[in-house]
Amino acid sequence: MKISTKGRYGLTIMIELAKKHGEGPVSLKSIANANGLSEHYLEQLIAPLRNAGLVKSIRGAYGGYLLGDQPSKITAGDIIKVLEGPITPVEGIENEEPAKRELWIRIRDAVKEVLDNTTIEDLANHSEDSEPDSYMFYI
């Protein structure tokens, strides 16, 4: 499974809105400029996010976009499902032999678990310091 730029940039929009949550509407132009992205492309992505209720639009000179809910209640899975569709590691999973079908289902479920348990609040609050320097393995 590969997440396209739609999913990646959609997450960027939502993380930026989460970082500015409670400060008023945020323009797509400011998000585009801050992340070196095309404002025109972000405009195409915001419509399905708005239709899904993940963002609200505010009209006017000082308008922009707000999150549709608290950052702690919107998951990465919500965003990816809207922009990318269902999570499937391979097409035609029902035609696979049982052992491979089980593997694909386990992979799908693991990816879904991570996406559905990661909120945009988690992503907005993430910092370089919050990552462990390395993993320690004991044998």
QUIZI-V64124 format. One line per field, one symbol per residue. psi: psi as a letter, one per 30 degrees, with the letter a starting at -180 (. if undefined). Layout:
psi: ???
This chain:
psi: kkkafeeeeeeeeeeeeeegkfglkkleeeeeefghlkeeeeeeffeeeeefgflkkkllegabklkfakfffkleeeeeeeffaljjfllhefflleeeeeeeeeeeeeeeeeefgjlfeeeefkleffkkelkkkk.
